[in-house]
Amino acid sequence: MENVHHSEDLEVFTKSLLAAAHLVAAGYELLRVVAPRSAADSPRFGFSPAARPAIERFYACRDEVIAKLPADSPLRNQFPAARLRGAR
């Protein structure tokens, strides 16, 4: 999943402001915001592990919508494939 980091017992992080807003709207509490390491980086938004299914669903739905765009749509290249990996 894009910019999402998690493990079974650690917070779920995302760098996506839209994904973070989706989780807040879904009732998950924003636990913390981790400052970017550099000016070129983005902050990370941390949620409880319980938010993992919601964020995975968010990115699956996003990818489904992107897949329905025309092949030559410039929007297809604006959203990289989502990736998941353990929290750091």
DOTIPA-72715 format. One line per field, with one value per residue: residue number from 1; x, y, z of N, C-alpha, C in turn. Coordinates in nm, 4 decimals, m for minus. Example, Ala and Ser with C-alpha at 12.3 -4.5 7.8 and 13.67 -1.06 7.14 Angstrom:
<atoms>
resi 1 2
n.xx 1.3190 1.2850
n.yy m0.5690 m0.2250
n.zz 0.7800 0.7080
ca.xx 1.2300 1.3670
ca.yy m0.4500 m0.1060
ca.zz 0.7800 0.7140
c.xx 1.3200 1.2900
c.yy m0.3300 0.0030
c.zz 0.7800 0.7870
</atoms>
This chain:
<atoms>
resi 1 2 3 4 5 6 7 8 9 10 11 12 13 14 15 16 17 18 19 20 21 22 23 24 25 26 27 28 29 30 31 32 33 34 35 36 37 38 39 40 41 42 43 44 45 46 47 48 49 50 51 52 53 54 55 56 57 58 59 60 61 62 63 64 65 66 67 68 69 70 71 72 73 74 75 76 77 78 79 80 81 82 83 84 85 86 87 88
n.xx 0.0832 0.0432 0.2713 0.2072 0.2569 0.2889 0.2603 0.1597 0.1109 0.1733 0.1382 m0.0493 0.0688 0.0414 0.1375 m0.0319 m0.2477 m0.5167 m0.5874 m0.5483 m0.7457 m0.9698 m0.9613 m1.0026 m1.2615 m1.3915 m1.3986 m1.1675 m0.9113 m0.6699 m0.3572 m0.0994 0.1221 0.3991 0.6802 0.8247 1.1342 1.2888 1.2736 1.1731 1.0212 0.7167 0.4837 0.4049 0.1106 m0.0222 m0.2117 m0.4158 m0.3589 m0.6030 m0.7068 m0.6073 m0.7574 m0.9404 m0.7781 m0.6515 m0.8714 m0.9454 m0.7288 m0.7551 m1.0020 m0.9400 m0.7490 m0.9135 m1.0821 m0.8906 m0.8118 m1.0250 m0.9990 m0.9280 m0.6698 m0.4798 m0.5006 m0.3756 m0.4016 m0.3607 m0.0871 m0.0335 m0.0782 0.0917 0.1357 m0.0033 0.1689 0.2511 0.4209 0.6151 0.5987 0.8258
n.yy m0.1169 0.2209 0.4268 0.3307 0.1921 m0.0840 m0.3215 m0.6188 m0.5395 m0.2741 0.0817 0.2029 0.3676 0.6405 0.8388 0.9785 1.2434 1.2397 0.9700 0.9628 1.1459 1.0029 0.7864 0.9209 1.0202 0.7783 0.7172 0.6556 0.7370 0.9864 0.9272 1.0318 1.2653 1.2378 1.4230 1.5243 1.3909 1.5432 1.8505 1.7855 1.5646 1.4042 1.4467 1.1785 1.0073 0.8658 0.5836 0.3587 m0.0013 m0.1142 0.0285 m0.0748 m0.2582 m0.0724 0.1173 m0.0438 m0.1169 0.1361 0.1948 m0.0203 0.0366 0.2838 0.2015 0.0465 0.2397 0.3901 0.1972 0.1972 0.4211 0.5755 0.4279 0.6121 0.8207 1.0940 1.0904 0.8314 0.7985 0.9605 0.8444 0.6256 0.2670 0.1062 0.0150 m0.2070 m0.2316 m0.3297 m0.1355 0.1279
n.zz 0.0000 m0.0661 0.0886 0.3435 0.6546 0.8683 1.1387 1.3091 1.5788 1.6032 1.5476 1.2632 0.9864 0.7583 0.4799 0.3331 0.3192 0.2420 0.2876 0.5635 0.6436 0.5618 0.7403 0.9839 0.9356 0.9299 1.1904 1.3323 1.5608 1.5241 1.6261 1.6341 1.4719 1.2780 1.2292 0.9158 0.7868 0.6269 0.4364 0.1914 0.2309 0.3535 0.6277 0.8591 0.9417 1.2261 1.3331 1.5320 1.5388 1.4775 1.2686 1.0372 0.8555 0.7470 0.6149 0.4299 0.2776 0.1817 0.0063 m0.1721 m0.2889 m0.4024 m0.5916 m0.7519 m0.8649 m1.0063 m1.1918 m1.3622 m1.5099 m1.8284 m2.0289 m2.1190 m1.9449 m1.7598 m1.4874 m1.4007 m1.3607 m1.1468 m0.9055 m0.7278 m0.7090 m0.4282 m0.1263 0.1379 0.4442 0.7315 1.0353 1.1226
ca.xx 0.0000 0.1206 0.3068 0.1415 0.3484 0.2233 0.2861 0.0414 0.0847 0.2193 0.0524 m0.0565 0.1092 0.0260 0.1842 m0.1393 m0.3432 m0.6505 m0.6089 m0.5630 m0.8788 m1.0660 m0.9619 m1.0680 m1.4048 m1.4419 m1.4054 m1.0393 m0.8440 m0.5331 m0.2783 0.0144 0.1772 0.5445 0.7372 0.9087 1.2791 1.3486 1.1745 1.1178 0.9404 0.5836 0.4610 0.3364 m0.0039 m0.0274 m0.3393 m0.4061 m0.3610 m0.7415 m0.7369 m0.5468 m0.8531 m1.0005 m0.6845 m0.6331 m0.9914 m0.9350 m0.6373 m0.8122 m1.1053 m0.8700 m0.6900 m1.0246 m1.1227 m0.7823 m0.8138 m1.1350 m0.9622 m0.8719 m0.5275 m0.3958 m0.5313 m0.2599 m0.4260 m0.3077 0.0522 m0.0221 m0.0980 0.1718 0.0758 0.0049 0.2566 0.2453 0.5398 0.6139 0.6279 0.9652
ca.yy 0.0000 0.3437 0.5032 0.2759 0.1061 m0.1439 m0.4578 m0.6657 m0.4752 m0.1360 0.1770 0.2074 0.5008 0.6761 0.9725 1.0371 1.3258 1.1915 0.8440 0.9975 1.2062 0.8927 0.7125 1.0051 1.0197 0.6448 0.7049 0.6203 0.8515 1.0162 0.9178 1.1234 1.3069 1.2327 1.5262 1.4721 1.3900 1.6502 1.9407 1.7217 1.4511 1.4339 1.3937 1.0495 1.0122 0.7369 0.5354 0.2304 m0.1170 m0.1433 0.1024 m0.1429 m0.3006 0.0443 0.1798 m0.1379 m0.1038 0.2655 0.1839 m0.1134 0.1116 0.3834 0.1308 0.0054 0.3584 0.4211 0.0963 0.2284 0.5376 0.5400 0.3933 0.7289 0.9266 1.1360 1.0588 0.6977 0.8090 1.0459 0.7654 0.5027 0.1466 0.1032 m0.0873 m0.2246 m0.2902 m0.3161 m0.0029 0.1510
ca.zz 0.0000 m0.0821 0.2074 0.4617 0.7279 0.9826 1.1801 1.3810 1.7079 1.6019 1.4798 1.1183 0.9413 0.6188 0.4435 0.2539 0.3920 0.2098 0.3590 0.7054 0.6599 0.5486 0.8667 1.0848 0.9034 0.9619 1.3355 1.3939 1.6206 1.4821 1.7482 1.6281 1.3431 1.2852 1.1419 0.8078 0.8123 0.5466 0.3787 0.0720 0.2732 0.4056 0.7623 0.8678 1.0311 1.2950 1.3837 1.6005 1.4482 1.4391 1.1459 0.9226 0.7526 0.6821 0.5210 0.3197 0.1946 0.1152 m0.1071 m0.2694 m0.3620 m0.4847 m0.7052 m0.8384 m0.9400 m1.1006 m1.2983 m1.4546 m1.5909 m1.9590 m2.0233 m2.1446 m1.8486 m1.6807 m1.3457 m1.3691 m1.3174 m1.0287 m0.7844 m0.7352 m0.6508 m0.2823 m0.0689 0.2822 0.5062 0.8768 1.0905 1.1618
c.xx 0.0885 0.1449 0.2333 0.2371 0.2725 0.2875 0.1671 0.0100 0.1299 0.1204 0.0573 m0.0240 0.0771 0.0834 0.0758 m0.2365 m0.4861 m0.6823 m0.6275 m0.7005 m0.9873 m1.0748 m1.0292 m1.2195 m1.4698 m1.4434 m1.2770 m0.9708 m0.7027 m0.4491 m0.1607 0.0506 0.3277 0.5994 0.8226 1.0564 1.3517 1.2363 1.1072 1.0240 0.8053 0.5726 0.3933 0.2279 m0.0214 m0.1642 m0.3178 m0.4088 m0.5024 m0.7802 m0.6864 m0.6497 m0.9152 m0.9054 m0.6548 m0.7522 m0.9887 m0.8468 m0.6871 m0.9188 m1.0422 m0.8124 m0.7971 m1.0717 m1.0172 m0.7839 m0.9230 m1.1071 m0.9116 m0.7202 m0.4367 m0.4231 m0.4063 m0.2785 m0.3686 m0.1654 0.0704 m0.0326 m0.0205 0.0978 0.0979 0.0985 0.2385 0.3777 0.5340 0.6529 0.7730 0.9689
c.yy 0.1244 0.4128 0.4580 0.1784 0.0451 m0.2766 m0.4952 m0.5870 m0.3296 m0.0470 0.1590 0.3503 0.5187 0.8158 1.0474 1.1142 1.2780 1.0603 0.8707 1.0579 1.0993 0.8154 0.7918 1.0052 0.8857 0.6190 0.6642 0.7466 0.8652 1.0223 1.0137 1.1564 1.3123 1.3308 1.4628 1.4814 1.4982 1.7358 1.8790 1.6060 1.4984 1.3848 1.2572 1.0615 0.8737 0.7075 0.4012 0.1161 m0.1526 m0.0742 0.0307 m0.1879 m0.1823 0.1075 0.0869 m0.1291 0.0273 0.2544 0.0854 m0.0430 0.2162 0.3176 0.0840 0.1223 0.3941 0.3238 0.1245 0.3521 0.4916 0.5180 0.5145 0.8449 0.9652 1.1079 0.9237 0.7047 0.8940 0.9685 0.6349 0.3856 0.1477 m0.0085 m0.0915 m0.2797 m0.2622 m0.1756 0.0055 0.2247
c.zz 0.0000 0.0513 0.3321 0.5266 0.8447 1.0185 1.2670 1.5075 1.7141 1.5286 1.3287 1.0793 0.7943 0.5975 0.3660 0.3435 0.3665 0.2809 0.5078 0.7313 0.6503 0.6802 0.9779 1.0612 0.9380 1.1125 1.4051 1.4443 1.5645 1.6093 1.7503 1.4850 1.3608 1.1823 1.0329 0.8434 0.7352 0.4890 0.2565 0.1055 0.3262 0.5496 0.7534 0.9732 1.0920 1.3551 1.4535 1.4992 1.4015 1.3087 1.0205 0.8182 0.6766 0.5814 0.4039 0.2235 0.1166 m0.0093 m0.2129 m0.3534 m0.4529 m0.6095 m0.8040 m0.9247 m1.0449 m1.2182 m1.4012 m1.5395 m1.7275 m1.9477 m2.0428 m2.0486 m1.7688 m1.5316 m1.3062 m1.3135 m1.1927 m0.8983 m0.7961 m0.6715 m0.5001 m0.2367 0.0813 0.3301 0.6554 0.9225 1.1323 1.2921
</atoms>
